[in-house]
């Protein structure tokens, strides 16, 4: 029973993360004037193509949802905080800058 609930929470967290990530990116882009005429040197963010994978965070029993935006080469990880009924951000990576960094290892 607890496993099914965990899977449902993970699925809900993932769906919310995808909606939040897309909405936040669009809202941030609009707030900064990205793609608007007269705003110089602002890149236009492409509409994302998302893949979601559930997993575990190293050193924790909590389930984590990893959301990869393959078009914009970004990844975000979130987990469900049942005590506060909200998503907590675990981390964000710009995969394009990680790939460009020479000699960087884990």
C-alpha positions, 0 to 999 in steps of 0.5 A: 500500500505504501509503495503504491502511494509513493509511486502516485506521489512520484508521478504527481510530483513529476507531472507538477514539475513538468508543468512548473518547469515549463511555466516558470521558464516562460514566466521568467522569459517574459519577465526578462523580455526574452524574445521581445523586440528591442531587447538586445542579447537575449536568447529565445528559449525553445519550447522544451521536450521533456523526459521524466525519470523517477529515482532515488537520491543518494543517501536518502530514502526519498524518491526523486523525479528527474526532468530533462529538457532535451531541447534546452539541455537542462535538467531539474530534480524535485522531490515531494515533501509530504509534510508540507504538501509541496515540491522541493527542488533538489538541483538544477544542471545546465547540461550544455555548460557541463558538456563544454567544461573541459576536464570536469569530472565528478 
